[in-house]
Structures are given as structure tokens and as C-alpha cells.
Amino acid sequence: MAKKRTNPMAYQPGMEMIASDIRDKVLKTVDNFDHFKVSSQDVEAALKKDHLSAEDYGALLSPAATPYLEEMAKKAIIETRKHFGNSIALFTPLYIANYCENNCVYCGFNCQNKIRRGKLTMTEMAEELQTIAKTGLKEILILTGESRFHSGVEYIGAAIKLATRYFSTIGIEIYPLNTDEYAYLKKCGADFVSVYQETYNLSKYEQVHLSGSKRVFPYRFDAQERALIGGMRGVSFGALLGLDDFRKDAFATGLHAAFILQKYPHAEIGFSTPRLRPFINNVDNNPNDVHEKQLLQVMLAYRLLMPFAGITISTRERAGFRDHVIGMVATKISAGVSVGVGGHEEEEKGDQQFEISDPRSVSEVHQMILKRGLQPVYSDYIRV
Amino acid sequence: MADQLIIGGHRFTSRFILGSGKFSLEIVKAVVENGGAEMVTLALRRANLGGEENILDYIPKQITLLPNTSGARTAEEAVKIARLAREINCGNFIKVEVIRDSKYLFPDNYETIKATEILAGEGFIVMPYMYPDLNVARDLVSAGAAAVMPLASPIGSNKGLSTRDFIEILVNEITVPIIVDAGIGRPSQACEAMEMGVDAIMCNTAVATAKNVPLMARAFGQAIESGRNAYLAGLGRVLTEAGEASSPLTGFLED
């Protein structure tokens, strides 16, 4: 018999509720837009504009825009170069723990999945950070699974403090926090927060997030806003493409970012475009109808909606794809990646979240960037 | 006497200031040589001291460094970044940039005045990036700015002199050098600003993203010099808006 699930709109104890109308605005705009009603004329009109309306942006994500990918790319490369010049930022993720209390059916870390779990001690963390720092990187993204029990805010704060000894830019990709917790991690030295809504379709969200704090849709949705209120400089957005209707999810992701920026004009905005990947005990997990062509369409639409936003290209994608999108649409690339717990200095202490497609080292990615006539940028932020 | 640009007591022959933030580093030297720039900006946040791809390793030694406070969102942050620049021996010049608008990257004039006052008091040669507003420019001069750097149009937009009329007012009213910064997309726009009497041009994206970067640097260098010469020569009667007769139009009048 099916287990009774909790209401995904009901906050759990301890979760902060903030006053915000952004969720309503995003979901309403998504509901009122039909990608299948877009004509080629709508796409052409959108391509002529410097500033896109929600409808223009939706048009560029529609099936009608598929034949215009080349035109979109030509426009995107101009915008990317205008705002970022030749610069391509380099960073690497460090998973410090993979314990998770959520049951998300698409994720290798889900609490029902039988994998090796682990978390780094402070000594192990220091070794990992030193090893990564030796590659020349100055930006690091600290990740955990979603477990307040095993990887609490204090533990993450200690990791950030340690990382400030070696890195000028520290981002976090962890479970959503309350405003005061974000303020604490900001004080520890983190400045950028990534939270991915995965899907903006509530009924799908409910189906794939079976239990745990991640099941609470609105608490996750408001995470970027709480991070900014807590003093973080920048926030990243992303939908897990392939989980639901990717056009709708990408549409919602862009609108989410746009409404946040309208309310917090100082915020630095970033996008990631993860697609579903196989993971341990689920080798068939795949991005369904989101092939490279569709993935690129989403990236280009993000760029044309927000010419100034950072766009990261993940190691989930193959080298041949990553190498071609940098400079055209992506502005940030990961290198020397391990998605297990640790794994830079010693053997991984816990299993990985998903399979990566591009195992190249920092120096290999550096050389590739130079070969493409672009400039690898290690440091683009000063903590004062 | 040679026509020189004087900022904070320092003399420059070239009126081309190169922004470096969007460059591939190995071509910075070629750009300086071809464009004749004597001053190059340096974003402290990009200065990866002792690390990979440190821009300081690519800037020729005879060039005057103009460190900037990019990334600062408040006067306080700008001041801290400026002090760091001094600590790493980047000299006394500082371009103050205070921006809390991620979309257009417009400067916050109010915080910029505050930072300028503090830094000028600490002996920096302060060159603030500003939105062209006469009252603000006056306040910046009172606060100790050695030059003011009004934007022509949003950074990276290549839209040229969108704020032309307001910059012209600054040229007429402000006593320190006026350096047009941001938005200059082509040499002809740089030339136009110089003809108008602006003292120097700062340019980054338009050169950095050209197909042939050194050649575009030379084009900018020439355009800036040409515009300056036109300004010094005095535009002829058919070129100026009001016109100026070669002989008096009212000379026939009897007392």
C-alpha cells in the first residue's frame, strides 16, 4: 500500500517563511504561457529585441525556436563577449559529505540508495583543499548532501572558514537555509549560493521528492531570496533538465532569476543547466528529451534573457560540448572534478552523486581555453 | 609646449587609457604598444598574486597602473580594495568603481563621492567612475577627485556617446580632466568625444573583442589623437552648431 506522503506546500518545523510574491508571479506566468502556440514570427521578433519580455523569452525556449538555434547562437556570442570579453572562470566542486535525508528518485545521494556514505574530517578537508589549491584554482564550490544531522550548518561553516585560507571565492551548494544561517555562512567566508529547484511543476516536484525537507516546495523556492537577505553576493538558479517539461522548467528558472534581480538589483545572477545523469544503482537514468540541441537552446535563452548572468557548464557534459559553449554562452567551467566525497588527495570517502563526462584536469582545461582564444580566469572576486 | 594630459601631477602624452578586464592577457602588451596607451587599469579582484594568469605579469613595466575597485558595492568596500592595491605596490592611482546594479553596472554616485573623499584624504590620486551628473561631478572635485570618469553608455554596450550632452556640460564646467569611460564601441565614437573636449578615453570591450586586437588598438590610438587635434585646432564654422563667421557680420554698422 502506498505510503501517505506529506503536503509539499506545508513548511516543516524550523523552516523560515519570508514575505515574497515571487513564487506566485513565476508560477502564474508559467501557467499562462503555452510554448506550443509560439510562431516563427514570434521567435523572429524576440531575436530582434535587446530586452526580452517574458513572452519573448518563452518564444526562444519554444519548439518554434529550434530552427533558429544558429541565429540565437550568433546573438548570444555577441552578448557574452560584450559582458565578459574573453574571460572564462575556472572552479572546482568539493563534496565534503554525501549523507542525505531526502528521498529524491533521480539522485544518487537519495537516502534509500545503498551507496558508501561519508564526510570529511577537518584534517581530510584541509588536505583536499591544499591539493586543489596546488592546481592554481582560486574558486571552490563546497557541496554536501542534504543532512542537517551529519553535515550541519556549523560543520559547513567550519569548512568554509578553512577554505578561505586557500581560495578567494567560495560558493556553497547545500540544503536551503534560513536567513540567519545564510548570514552566518557569509560571515564564515561564503559569498555565492546555488540552489536548484529541479522542477517548477509542483505535481512533478511532489512525485519525485518523496520525503525529507526537500519535499517542501516553497521553502526551496525562496532559498535564493533568503540567501540575499542574509547578505550573500550572488545566487544561482537551475532546473534539472529532463525531469519534467524542460521548456517550462527553463522558462520558470529564467523568470525566477529575473524577478529576484528586479527585487535585489545588486545580486549577481548565475545559471546552471544540469541534465539528468546515470548514477550508482540506476545506470538508465537519462535526460529523456533533452538532447544537446535542446540543452544549448536553454543555455542560449538564458543568455539572451540575461546577457550579464554567469552561466556554468557542468562536467555532466562531454568535453566536445563544453569546449564549444564557453565564450559563446557559458562563462564558467569546472575542471579537475570529483563528485564523490573528497577524492582529490585520497581515495573517495563516499560514492559519487552522478557520473561525470569530462574528467580533464585543471591544466588540461586551462590549455583548452587558451587554444580557443579565450582567457582562463582564476580570480574574479576579492573578499574585503 | 607638448600637449599633455596631467592627472594628479603626473604627465601623460597618450590620452588612451586601456581597460584590461576583458582581455586575453598575452595580448595586453601588444595592445599597449599598438595603441600607445600609457595607463592600464587593473581589477584587483583579477590580480591573482603569485598564482596562475596574474595580469600584473603581463603589463609592461613602464606603464602606469590604474587599479580599480571593481566588485565594490559600497564606499567601505571600495576603500578596502584601494588600500589593498596600495599594499601590493600598485602605486597611488585608484579608479573608484562602486556598483550595486548587476544588470547595467551603473555606478552608485553617492557611495562614489564618499569613497573618493576618504581615499583622496589618504593621498590616493582618485579617478571616480560616475554617472554624468553635474552636481555629482562638482562634489567629486570638492571631495578631491583628480579626474572624473563619466560613462558614455552602459559598460560593454558599445553604444557610444548616449550621454553626450551631459558629458559636454561636464567638459564646460569641471576643472579636472574628464575621461570618458564605458560604452565606447568604435574609434569614431572615441574621436567624437575627444573633438568635444574630453581629456581622455578609457576603452576595453571594443578593443578586446575585435577580430584583430592590436590593429583595433592602433585605430583607437589614432582616433583619440585625431579627435584631440581637432579639438585643439578648433572646429571650423560649418562644423560647430552655432557657427563662427570669418569676418564680423555686424561690421557695417555705423556708430
Boltz contact constraints between the chains, C-beta under 6 A:
constraints:
  - contact:
      token1: [A, 81]
      token2: [B, 209]
      max_distance: 6.0
  - contact:
      token1: [A, 82]
      token2: [B, 156]
      max_distance: 6.0
  - contact:
      token1: [A, 82]
      token2: [B, 205]
      max_distance: 6.0
  - contact:
      token1: [A, 83]
      token2: [B, 156]
      max_distance: 6.0
  - contact:
      token1: [A, 85]
      token2: [B, 22]
      max_distance: 6.0
  - contact:
      token1: [A, 85]
      token2: [B, 208]
      max_distance: 6.0
  - contact:
      token1: [A, 86]
      token2: [B, 24]
      max_distance: 6.0
  - contact:
      token1: [A, 136]
      token2: [B, 51]
      max_distance: 6.0
  - contact:
      token1: [A, 136]
      token2: [B, 52]
      max_distance: 6.0
  - contact:
      token1: [A, 265]
      token2: [B, 101]
      max_distance: 6.0
  - contact:
      token1: [A, 266]
      token2: [B, 73]
      max_distance: 6.0
  - contact:
      token1: [A, 266]
      token2: [B, 100]
      max_distance: 6.0
  - contact:
      token1: [A, 267]
      token2: [B, 102]
      max_distance: 6.0
  - contact:
      token1: [A, 268]
      token2: [B, 102]
      max_distance: 6.0
  - contact:
      token1: [A, 308]
      token2: [B, 103]
      max_distance: 6.0
  - contact:
      token1: [A, 375]
      token2: [B, 24]
      max_distance: 6.0
  - contact:
      token1: [A, 376]
      token2: [B, 53]
      max_distance: 6.0
  - contact:
      token1: [A, 378]
      token2: [B, 48]
      max_distance: 6.0
  - contact:
      token1: [A, 378]
      token2: [B, 51]
      max_distance: 6.0
  - contact:
      token1: [A, 378]
      token2: [B, 52]
      max_distance: 6.0
  - contact:
      token1: [A, 378]
      token2: [B, 53]
      max_distance: 6.0
  - contact:
      token1: [A, 379]
      token2: [B, 46]
      max_distance: 6.0
  - contact:
      token1: [A, 379]
      token2: [B, 48]
      max_distance: 6.0
  - contact:
      token1: [A, 380]
      token2: [B, 45]
      max_distance: 6.0
  - contact:
      token1: [A, 381]
      token2: [B, 45]
      max_distance: 6.0
  - contact:
      token1: [A, 382]
      token2: [B, 44]
      max_distance: 6.0
  - contact:
      token1: [A, 382]
      token2: [B, 45]
      max_distance: 6.0
  - contact:
      token1: [A, 382]
      token2: [B, 71]
      max_distance: 6.0
  - contact:
      token1: [A, 382]
      token2: [B, 81]
      max_distance: 6.0
  - contact:
      token1: [A, 384]
      token2: [B, 77]
      max_distance: 6.0
  - contact:
      token1: [A, 384]
      token2: [B, 80]
      max_distance: 6.0
  - contact:
      token1: [A, 384]
      token2: [B, 81]
      max_distance: 6.0
